[in-house]
Amino acid sequence: MFRHRTPKGSYECTVSGLRWLCERDVILKYHFRNWEPYSQLLKDMQYTQGGPLLDITMELGELEEVHLPHFVCLGTNPSLRNEMKILHVEEHGVSLEEVHEVTRFHVKILHPKFSAISLILRLLSWNVDVHCELMLYLTVMKETLIPRLYLFPSNPGQIQAVEQQESKFQGSKRFPITRPERSFKLNSYFRLNIPCSTAINPPRIHLIQRDTTPSFFKAIVKITGIDIEMELFSDDERIVWTEIVSRDEYYQNQALTLSGIPAEEFLKKHRSELIQGVKNPMPIADDLLSKSMIGDEEYSRIKAETTEQERMRELLNAVLPKGPEVMGACLKALSEHEHHLVKYLRESST
């Protein structure tokens, strides 16, 4: 759920891609909705999704304009503008609204009335190009690398779904990769090649809008300490995207694990010993604050405690709910500032 109070001006949410313009103070809240309950309805209407389904509510005031994100590539087929409509999902059914203006990544609506709302596209044919996202996650173990590459039409709701799914995978870490330089054709198939891998599943991915978490390629690489080369092939076996993740990148992030033990497991297993044994938690908190892994308010709560034990307890309370990246950074800081304690706990775990 997102909630914003904004004075007069124009704004954009960097997570959802939603933009709005207001002439006075407003409060709006919104969240992503699942398309699944409306999939059959769209098919019956001969429409398809063109962007995320956003449920928007105004708590105060009205908007002059709202700009909804979309993933349709108009460069190859400008006439698609004529096939776009705004779908409103209301309590007793749905309604369609004309689009006022279309830009590369947004559609503009004037004086909007809100419900669950999205851009949809009339399905005259499958000849539609879409802007796409690629998200790479990597699990690094002692002798095996497991890359997972997600491919899907650009949709902030789907990005959020991937992040939520990956947070459940132990030792998972996202790696920044380049975006495709061109749009991809909807309803086409793609194949991933990683020369050093022993297996990649599934063999191909079908590029369609999914109601649930996007599909992904999962590869097994039985060699560590090497650069990982990736190539994505289209239906006609042309290379449409390449990437190299250097060994230095993923070894640099091995603070997520310690001797093969994920950071989360280490911190939870040795919570009591860390609370009692860390001599000065503040340098660790300083490191995490400087990397934006904890916020100012959390830092202040840690600093306000009167004993080192309570400071460490408060630090762990702030870190443990945040996921693998933050816990990995905490473990790295612990290893640097409390080397002897971490070494002792590590050896006692083996």
N, C-alpha and C positions, 0 to 999 in steps of 0.2 A: 504494500500500500504506500502510495506517495501522497504527501500533503504539503501544499505550498500556500503561503500568504505573501502576496506581492502587491506593491503600490503601482501607480500608473507606469506603464512601460511595456516592453516586449521581452519575452523570456523563452528559454528552452531548457527542458529537462534532459540532461546528458545521458541518463539511463534509458528512458522510454523513447526519446526522440520527439516528444510532444512539444509544440511551440504554441504560445498564446500572446495576445495583445489585449491590454485592458486600459480603460480611461480613468479608473479609480481603483481603490483597494479591493482586492478579491481574495477569497480563500477557495481553493479547489483541491479536491482529492481524487485519486484515480488509481486503478490497478488493472493488471492484465486479466482478461477472461479467456477461458478455454473455448476454442472453436467447436469442439466435438458435438455439443448439443445442437448446433446449427448446420452441421455438414450436409445432412440430407436435404435440408431446406434450401441451401445454396445450390445443390445439384438440381433440385426440382425447378428452381428459378433460372437455371442455366448461368449461374455466376460462380466465381471462385474468389478466394481470399486475395486481397492485394496488399495487406498489411496486418499489424496486430489488432486484436479486438480489445479496445480500451473501455472500461466502465468509468465514466467521469461524472462527478457530482460537484455542484457549486454550493458551498456553505455560506458564501457571502458574495454579493454583487453579480455582475454579468461580464462576459467577455465580448469584445468587439470582433475578434477573429480567433479561430483555432486552426492550427496546421497539423493535420494527422500524418504520421510517417507512413510511407509506402515503399515497396521494393520493386515495383514495375520499372523496367528500363524503357524509356520512351525514345531513346536515341535511334534505335533500329526500326521503330514503328510508331511515329508520332500520332497516327490516327487512333491509337489505343485510348487517347484522352476522351474520345467520344463514347467509349465503352465503359467509362468509370462512373460509379455511383457511390453515394454514402449510405451505408446500411445502419439503421437504428433498430436495436433490439429493445422492444418495450414490453411492458407487463402482459399485454393482450395480443402480441404479435410483432410484426416487423414492418418498417416503412422505408422507402427509398427517398433520397434527397439528391438534387443535382450538385455537382462539384462546381465551385465558383472559379477556382484557378488551380492549375497543376504545375508544380515545379519538379525538379529532378528527383527529390526525395520526399516531398510533402504535397498534400492537397489542402487547399484553403477553403474554410467555411466561414461565412459572415454571420454574426449574431447567432451563434449556435445554441440549440436546445439540446440538452444532454440526456443520454441513456448509455447503454453499451453501444459503442459506435466504431465503425471501421470503414476503410475503403474496400469496395469489391469491384470485380471486373467481369464483364459479360464474356462468357466462353463461346466466342464465335469459332475459335480454333485453338489448338494447343501451341500455335506459333507465337509464344510470348517469351521475351527475354526478361530475366530478373537479376537484380543485384543480389549477390550471395555473400554469406559469411563462411569463413573457415576458422575453426577453433581447435587448437592442438593442446592436448593434455598428455603428460608423460609420467609414468611411474618408473622410478629408477631403483633397481634392486642390485644385489651384489654381482650377479652374473647375467642378468636379463633386463632389457628395457621393454616397456610396453607402451607404445604410442597409441593414442586414440584421437582420430581426426574426424571432426563433425563437419558436415556440409549441409547448408540449408539456405533458403531465401532469407535475406536480411530482415530480421524481425526481433526487436528488443525483448519481446516476451519469450521467444525461443532461446535467446542468449541467457536469459534469467533461468529458464528451465534446465539448460545445460549446466550452468554454474551450480544449481541446487543438486542435480544428479551427481556431479563430480565431487561435491563436498562430502558425499557418502563413501567415496572410494579412498581407501587408506593409502596415504603416500602420494596422492594425485597432485600434480602441479601444472598450472597452465603456462605455456610458453608463447610469447608474442611471435606472430608470423605475419608475412605480407598478405594483403588481401588480393584476390584475383584482379588483374588489370582490366578484365572485360566482364561483361555480363554473361550468364549462362542461360541456355534454353530450358524452360520449364518442361518437365515430363521426360527429360533425357536421362541417360545413364552415365556414370563416371566410374573409372577404375583407378585405384591407387597402386603405385609401385614404390617399394622401398627395397633397393637392391640387397641390402644386408639382412633383410628379414627372413625368417623361416616360414612364416605364415601370415596371411592377411585375410580377415573375415569382416564382412561378406566380400565376395569377389567384386561386386558392383553395388553402387548405391543409386537409387531412383530419386531424382531431384523433384520432389513434390512438396506442397505445403502439408505438414503433418499437424494433427490436433494435439499430439503428445510430444514428448522430448524427441528432438531430431535423431535420425540414424547416424551411426558413426562407423568408420573403419577401425578395427582393432588389429594391431600388428604385434608379432613377437620377434624380438631381436635378441639373439643368444650371445651377442658380443657387446661388452661395454668398453668405454674408452675410445670410441670412434665417432666421427661425424655421421649424423643421420641424414641421408639424402632422400627427398620425397619428390615424386612426380605424379601429377593428376592427369589422367587421360579422358578425353570425351568419347562419345559413341564412335566417332570416326577415327579413333586412335591418334588424335592430335594431342600434343602436350599443351594443357591450358593453364598449368600452374606448377611452379617448382619451388622448393625450399630446402635449405640446409640448416640443421640445428647442430652447432658445433659441440664437441665434447666438453669444451670449457663452459658452455652455457649450462648444460645439465649437471655437470660436476659442481659448478658454483652453487647450484641449488640443492646439493645433497645435504645441506643443513636440515632439510626436512626429515632426514633419517640419521641415526647414530648407530654405527655398527649393525646396520640392517634393521634397527628398531625404529618405527615411525615416531616422529616427534610427539604426536598425541599420546601414543602408548607410553613413551618414556616419561612425559610430564605427569600423566595420571598415575602411573605405577609408583613413581617416586615423589609424589606430591608432599607427603609428610616429611620425608628426608630433606626436600628442597626448602620447605618452610622453616625447618629447624636449622638447616646447615648453611644456607646462603648468608654470608656475612654482611653484604650491603646490596640490597636489591635496586637502589636508585640508579646506578650506571646501566643496569639492564633496562629499567624503565626509560631512561634517557635515550638509549639506542632505539627502542620500540617507538617512542614518540617522534624521534627524528625521521623515522621511516614511515610515519603515519599509520603504524600498526595498532596504536592505541590513541585515543583522543585526549584533549586537554583535560576534560572532566575526569576521565579515568586516571590520568596522571596525577591530578590534584588529590584524588581520593587515596592513591598509593602514598603520596608524600605526606598526607595529613596523619597517617597512622604513627603511633608513638614508639613502636618497637619494630625491629627488623623482621621479626617473625610475622607480625600483622601486615607489614608492607609487602612481604613476599606472598602472603595469603591473598591479599587484595590484587596483587599483580597476576597471580594465577587465575583468580576469578575473572579478571578482565580478558585474559588471553585464551583460556580453554574453550569458550563458546565460539571463537572466531574462525575456526577452520585451519586447514593444514598450512597455509602460507604464513599466517601469524604465529602459529605454534612452532613452525620451523625457524622463523626469525628469533623467537624467544630462546629456543634451544641453542641457536648459534651464538646469541649474546651470552647465555649461560656458560657455554664452552669457552668463550673468550675471557669472561670476568671471574668465573668460578671453576677454572680448569681442573684443579685437583679434586674438587667435590664431584664434578661430572665424570671425571676419569674413574673415580672410586665407584660411583653408582653404575657406570657402564660395565666395569669389570665384574661387579657383583651380579649383573644381569645375565652374564654368559656362563 
